[in-house]
Amino acid sequence: MFDNQESEWVPEGLDQMEAGPVLAGFLSSIDLERVSGHDRIVLLRAHQRMASYYAACVYQDMAAVSDSLHEIDDDPQLADESAAAEIRVALRLTRRTADSELSLALDLRRRLPQVWGLLASGDIDVRRARVMVQTTAHLPIAAAREVIDRVIEEVPRLTTGQLSARIRRLCIETNPEEATDRYRDALAGRRVVTEPTPDGTAHLFGLDLPPHRVAAISRRINRLARSLRSEAEFRSIDQLRADVLLDLLDGSSSSTKPHGGSVDIQVDLPTLTRLADHAGELAGYGPVIADIARQVTEDQVGAEWRFTVTDPDTGRVHHNGTTRRRPTVGQRRDVEARYPHCVFPGCRMPATECDVDHRVPYGEGGPTITPNLAPLCRHDHRIRHQAGWVHQPLPNGDYHWTTKLGHTYTTSGTPP
């Protein structure tokens, strides 16, 4: 459990110990300065479980304050306002924060008790609890609980981004008609908003836009920005993206002329043939309703649209291709079809935006064949090589990672 003789022992099984007073007692007796690098990760996870446990206690207390005021006040709205005021003053919160925290507490204790249970056990943190509450807020209580029940076993292994995408997909699949109606209602309110900033600059927002068009535009901006990079270019990639956007909108520069974009879409065969209305997966965005998934695969205008058709039960790839007849590099296309996202734990960068990494480095004799290749975003590609992380594909398509400090993680080849 430790790296050298001077390191302090960390109790065996600490990583599996349930959050609560016993775990708190163990943690209070450990000298962090004498713990090995490997075991500092174990302590980090244990302290996070305790933070979640205490957060659950706080939210339980908030809900109890609300219960007390509802018992003595016949006006429910006044009782809620009184509870928020009590909490605001007691914890020195702003009014808005107190309202938000009480709302979350009531959702956890009354609407989604399963989520509160995960938080109290230390299996999730407040960030993921908030995602679960917010992404199901539009559903009736019964439907929201059904969605949470379907994802609850996966939650401890998912990042907030993965969790949000997974729940959004389940919400679409739970009631495709309602999801389509909500999408159309929101799309009807699409708009562009400008906002001045205190620094004298301005923000430009496009709100409630079609996700497949946003993905195509983002892809095009990224391509153009990268094409402008050179040794003489002083602008950062973010500055280049912003300048490309402005040039495209006002037509002021010929250096950003169209080069053609590319967008990946995953959709199962029954949905593509209109026998079902399952959610699709738009790379770089996440779940989309069936109508959008079908529209993307049928769209022949402008950019190159890449698609992957999967089996709805197993997720296996049946077919992949493009709606335009441009040639692609076969090996890269196969890698992108097998692994739609960066395979680093928790990363959701689309494979089309990633480097293709040799699991066994090319310089060490690793062959350039599909089984030895996997997509890694530029940041995680650098971590993998410079920090000494090791990854190994598993027979089921997952990836097994070993960190520099010796911890191991398994990440799905197809993230939620």
N, C-alpha and C positions, 0 to 999 in steps of 0.2 A: 504493500500500500504506500510505500514511500521511496524516494529516490536515493537517499543516503542515510548513513547512520545517525546524523544529527536531526533528521526529520522526525516529527512527532506522529505517532500512530493516529489514524482516523478510525473510529469504531467500524468494524466490519458490518456491512449491510446498511450503512448510513444513507446510501442512495435510495434504498427501498423503505426507509422508515417513514411512517405516516406523520404528517404535520400535526403538532400539538405540544403539550407541555413536556412530554418525555424527550422529543427531539430538541425542543428549546433548551432543556437541561444539558443534553450532550453538547450542543453548539456553544453554550456559554463556558464550557470547560476547555475548549480547544484554543490554543495559541496559534493564530494564523501565521505569524512570522516563522514558526517552526514546521509548517506543513509543506510538503513537496508541491511542485507545480501541478502534478497530476491530481493530487487530492484537493488542491485549491478549487478546481472545477467541481469536485464533489461537494465541497462546502458551499460554493456559489449556488448550486442547485438546491441544497438543503435550506439555505437562508431564503431563497426565493419561495420555496414551499411554505416556510414560516411566514413570509410577508403576505402570501396569498391567504393563509389561514387567518392572520390578524385582520386582513382586509375584509374577509367574509364576516368576521366578528363585528367589525365597524358597520358594515351594511346591515347586518342583523339588528344591531342597536338602533340604527336609523329607522328601520322598518318598525321596530318596537315603539319608538317615539311617536311615529305616525299612528300606530294602533292605539296608543294611550289617548291621543287627542280625538281620534274618531269615537272612542268610547264615551267621551264627555261632551262632544259637540255634534248636534244634529245636522249641521251643514257640512257635507263632505268636502266641498271646495275650501271652505274656511279652515277645516281641520288640516287639509294638506298644506295650506299657506302657513298656518300656525306651526306645523311641524317643521317646515323649511326654515321658518324664522328662528325656531329654537335651535336647530342644527347650525344655522348660519352664525348665530351669536356665540354658541358654545365652542365652535371650532374656528372662529375668526375667518369665515369664508365670505366671499362676495355673494350677493343675492343669486346671481346666475349660477355660480358654482354650487351653491346649496341646493337650488332647484334641480340641477342636473344630477348631483350625487343622490339626492333623495329619490328621484325618478328611477335611477339605476337600482337603488336598494329595493324599491318596491317591485320592480320587474324581476329581480333575482329571487326575492322571497315569495312573491305571489304568482307571477306569470310563468317564470321558468325556474322552478326549484331545482331542476337537474343541474343547471348551470351553477347555482349557488353551492350545490353539493360538491361539484368539481373544484370550485374555488376554495371551499372550506377544507377539502382534503389535500390541497396543495398541488393538485394535478394540472391546474391552469393558473395563469396570472390574471390580474384585472384587465389587462389589455385584451386578452382573448375573450374574457367574460363580456366585455363591452361590445366586441364585435358580434358575438352570438346574440346579444340583446338587440343591437341596432339592425342587423341584417334580417331579423325575423319580425321586426316591429310592425310591418304592414300586414302580417298574417293574423287570423283569428287565433285565440289561445290554443285551441286543440291542434290546429295545423302547425303552429309554431313549435309546440311540444313534440309533435310527430317528427318534424325536421330535425330538432335537436336530438331526439332519440336515435335517428338514423346516422348521425355524425358523431355521437358521443364517444364511441370507442376510439375514433381517430384523433379527437381534439388534442390530447396531450402531445401528439407527435407533430402537430402542424404549427406553422408560423401564422401570424395574423393575416397575412396576405393569402396564404393557402386556405386558411379557414374561411375567410370571407368568400373566396371563389367557390369553395365546396358548398357552402350554405346557399349562396346565390343560385347555384345549379340545382340544388335540391328544392329550393323555393319555386323555381321554374317548373321542375318536374312534378311537384306536388299538385300544381294547378296551372297547366299550360295556358288555358284560356284567360285566366285572371292575369297571368304574367304578360300575355300579349296585350290585353287591354291597358294595363298599367304602362307598358312601353309606349303604346300609341298615344295615350293621354299625356305622358311626359314629353314625347317627341313633338306634340302639338304646341308645347311651350318653349320650343328651341329659340335661342336668342343669343345675342352678343352683348356683353357688358364691359364697359370700361370703368376703371377706378383709379383716381389719382393717389399717389403715395406721399407721405411726409417728406421724402427725399427729392421730390420734384420729378420722379419718373411716373410711369403709369402701368397698370395691369390691363391685360386684354383677355377676357374669358369668353369661350364658346360653351354654352350650357345646354344640356339635354340634346346632344347631337347623336346621330346614328353611329353606333360604336364601330361598325365595319369601315365607315368612311374616316372616322377619327384615326383608326389603326393604320389605314392606308396613307393618310396625310402624315402621321408621325413617322411612318417608315420612310416616306419620301424625304422629309426634312432631315432625318438621320443620315440617309444616303448622301444627300447633297452636302450636308455639313462635313461628313467624313471626306468627301471628294475635294474639299477646299483646304484640307490640312496639308501643310508642307513645312519644311525647315524654316522658311521665312515667315510663316503665319504665326502671329503673336496671340491671336484670340484663342480662348479655351473652347472646348467642344460645346459647352452650354452657350457661350456667347455666339458661336457660329450658328447653332440651332436657332437662336433668337433672331440673328441677322437674316438667316435664310427665310424664316417666317415672314419678316417684314418685307424682304425683297419680293417674295412670292405674292404677297397681298397688294403691294403698291406697284409691282412691275418695274421696279427701279434698277434691277441688275440683270444682266444677261448671263452672269456667272452661275445662276441657279436655274438654268433651263432644265426642263424635265428630262430625267434619265429613265423613268419607269420605276414603279415601286413593286413591292411584293408583300402579300399578307397571307399568313397561314390560318387555315380553319380546320378544325376537327369536327366531324359529324358522323353519326352512325348511319348505317345503310337504311334502316326503316324510316328515319327522319328525312334522309335525302330523297327517298322515293315516295314521301308523303303518306307513309303508312303509320307514322308516329310523329309526335311533337316533342322529342327529347331536346334538351339544351345542347347547343354546340359549344365549342371552345375556341375563342378567337385569340390567337397568340398575342401577348402583350396587353390584353384587356381582360379576358376571363370568359365566364359563361355568357352566352347570348341566347335569345329565344330562337325557336326552330325556324321562324320566318327569316330571320337574319342569316342563320346558317345556310339555308337554302339559297337565299339571295346572293350571298357571297360566292357560292360555288357555281352559280349560274351567270354571274356578272361577267360580261365580255369586254367591258369598256375600260380603256386606259391601262391600268397597272396589271401586272402578272399576279394572278390569284393562285396560291398553292393550297391544296386541300389534302386531307387524309380521311379516308372512310374507314370506320372501325366497326367491329362487332359490338352490338349493344350489351351483350352479356359478359363477354370475356375482355373486351377492350382491344382485342388483337387487330392489327392493321390488315384490311382487305385490299386497299388500293390507295395509291397516292399519285398526285400529278398536278398539272397546272391547267388553267383554262386557256392559256395561250401556248403556242407550240414552240416555246423557247427551249433550247437544250440546257440541261443542268448537269452538274457533276454528279455522277451516279452514286458514288460513295457518300458524299455529303448529303444527298437527298435521302439515302437510306438511313443515315444517322439521324437526320432531322425527323424522319417519319417514326423511327423507333423511340426517340427521346425528344419530345416536343419542347422541352425546357432544359436549361442548364441543370446538370445532374448533381451539383453541389448541394449539400443539405439546406433546404429551405429556400433556395433560389428559384424564381419563376421567370427569369429572363428567357424569352423565346429562343429556341435553338438557332433560328435564322439570324439572330443578332450575336451569336456566340462564336468563339473559336472552336475548332475541332481539335481536341486534345488526344495525343497518343498516350494510352494508359501505360504501356511500356515505352518510354521516350525513344524517339527515332534515333537519337544519338547513341542510345544504348542497344541498338539493333532491333527496336520495336518495329514491326512491319506496318505499312500503311494499308491495313485491311479493316473492314467494318468492325469485326469483333474487338479490335484494339483501339477503336475510336469512340469518343463521346463528346457531346457539346459542353463547354464550360465558358461562361461569360468572361470577359477580359479580366475583371477584378479577381474572380475566383480561380481563373487559370493561373494568375500570378501567385495567389496564395498557395495553390496546389504544388507549384514548383519551388517557389522561393521559401515557403515556410515548411516544406517537407511533408505535406499531407499525401496520403496514399489512397487510391480508390480501386475497387475490384468489382466487376460486374457479377451478379448472382444469376443462377439459372432462371429465376422467375422474372428477370428484367429489372430488378432493383439494383441499387449500388451500395456497396459496403465501404465506408470511409474510416480511416484511422488518422487522428489528428497528431500534431507534433508532440502534444503532451500525453499521447497514448490512449485517448478516449476513442471509442468506436461508435459510429452512427450508421443506420441504414436509411437510405432515402429512396423513395419510389422513382422508378424511371419515368413515370407519367404523373407528375404532381397534380393535386386537385386544382 
